[in-house]
Amino acid sequence: MSRQLCWFRNDLRVQDNSALIQALNAGETVGIYIATPQQWQMHDDAPIKIDFWRRNLEVLQNELAKLQVPLLFFQVKDYQEIPALIEKIIEQYSIAGVHYNIEYPLNERRRDAAVEKVCDKHKVKAVAYEDQCLLPPDLVFTKQGQPFKVFTPYARASRELLETAGSVSAYGLEPDSLSQEKPALATLDIACKLNDIDWPEEQGNWAKRWPAGEQHANRQLRHFVEHSIADYQEDRDKPALEGTSSLSPYLCSGIISVRACWEAAVSAGSNASIRTWCNELLWRDFYKYVMHHFPHVCMHQAWNDKYDNVPWRHDEQEFERWTQGETGFPLIDAAMQQLLQTGWMHNRLRMLVAMFLSKNLLIDWRWGERWFMQNLIDGDFAANNGGWQWSASTGTDAAPYFRIFNPVRQSERFDPEGEFIRQYVPILANESAKTIHDPGKLQAEYFEALVDLKFSRERALAAFKKQ
């Protein structure tokens, strides 16, 4: 049989991996992973996320070895050097087919187009698979044949297609049944060992908080479905509770497929909480869909050009206080401390701190978008961009510009006893539930409120009304 190349990117798993399954179907398979440290830096990938990749690649290499599939590691500076590297690999190993799962951001699409040209030159079949979403972005359109711009009708159309399709697993195959004899490969001098890659310096011991491997991701999914999903609708907005799935890092790096998550949820029933969680999976897909059909959002541009000229403030001191959790608003500060301490932030708090930065401080949402990417273990470009543009009212189907969360009211509503605040802002540990939410009521010495909420709301409304 002909030799196939499976190029792993944001799909670091064996199970339900379209490219791997089809490569194994086509012939003797060799896996590769190409590290691009300068590209990581340009894309603001967080050290904690890159370390998560490293740990998962170690697990993936061991899992592939059980199938007799070698996983080879390479390093180049950036995406521009990848086509020449792929060409060398094709020549060295007599590759007949290159298999990979599609990524939607613009730089990744340009990279893949350049690799396809190399494959064409050598008469090698390059096969790209729709694997990141429940449905390919080019399958879901309005009745007029246009891309959806609003989430609700997109979700409705997607659900109808998914109900018609039945099972959504990749081709209904699992790679365990496709094990092969180990290929005899000559050593390629440009290959390297996993530990020889220029990984960022370790920022801390994240393995306990975020264990690597698809087996852990699957256990996490099962635990959530069996113990928490029934209460998800009620608990998901309360940051002091473990009310969410905590699967976002595993979805972001492809340690588990969105199809596996969807099928596990659907098999658990159809109550309101399950439908709500499935809706969150569809929101994830929707932002990838938007990035595919409206690629200008990849280039630091607002989806809605109406807001291109919002007079954003570029106050570096206020931005610094926001990043370090020193705004004087306890729930905002606790959320930012959660990000700094764990590399993750509760979803409702992401909306709250994003709206505080972009509306109350009127600081350019792109500053916050970048800070999140630089610090999140689950920094998904599409979801992060979509979330920030939603909060800043510049995106598709965004919050209307006059919707501005009040951080004090949000704190009283979703952390009523102040448990979450006390966990991440221990200086406020002795505050009562009545005083802990409002900067004006705090008994402890604390940061002065960065902004007056009434004034900042009026300032934001005036700035947006002019657009």
HELIX and SHEET records of a PDB file:
HELIX    1   1 SER A   18  ALA A   26  1                                   9    
HELIX    2   2 PRO A   37  MET A   42  1                                   6    
HELIX    3   3 PRO A   47  LYS A   66  1                                  20    
HELIX    4   4 TYR A   79  GLU A   81  5                                   3    
HELIX    5   5 ILE A   82  TYR A   93  1                                  12    
HELIX    6   6 LEU A  106  LYS A  121  1                                  16    
HELIX    7   7 PRO A  137  LEU A  139  5                                   3    
HELIX    8   8 PHE A  151  ALA A  165  1                                  15    
HELIX    9   9 PRO A  175  LEU A  178  5                                   4    
HELIX   10  10 LEU A  194  ASP A  196  5                                   3    
HELIX   11  11 GLU A  214  HIS A  227  1                                  14    
HELIX   12  12 ILE A  229  ASP A  231  5                                   3    
HELIX   13  13 TYR A  232  ASP A  235  1                                   4    
HELIX   14  14 SER A  248  CYS A  252  1                                   5    
HELIX   15  15 VAL A  258  SER A  267  1                                  10    
HELIX   16  16 ALA A  272  HIS A  293  1                                  22    
HELIX   17  17 PRO A  295  MET A  299  5                                   5    
HELIX   18  18 ASP A  305  TYR A  307  5                                   3    
HELIX   19  19 GLU A  316  THR A  323  1                                   8    
HELIX   20  20 PRO A  330  THR A  342  1                                  13    
HELIX   21  21 ASN A  347  MET A  355  1                                   9    
HELIX   22  22 PHE A  356  ASN A  360  3                                   5    
HELIX   23  23 TRP A  365  ASN A  375  1                                  11    
HELIX   24  24 PHE A  381  SER A  391  1                                  11    
HELIX   25  25 PRO A  407  PHE A  414  1                                   8    
HELIX   26  26 GLU A  419  TYR A  424  1                                   6    
HELIX   27  27 PRO A  426  LEU A  428  5                                   3    
HELIX   28  28 LEU A  453  LYS A  465  1                                  13    
SHEET    1   A 5 LEU A  71  GLN A  75  0                                        
SHEET    2   A 5 GLU A  28  ALA A  35  1                                        
SHEET    3   A 5 ARG A   3  PHE A   8  1                                        
SHEET    4   A 5 ILE A  95  ASN A 101  1                                        
SHEET    5   A 5 LYS A 125  TYR A 129  1                                        
END                                                                             
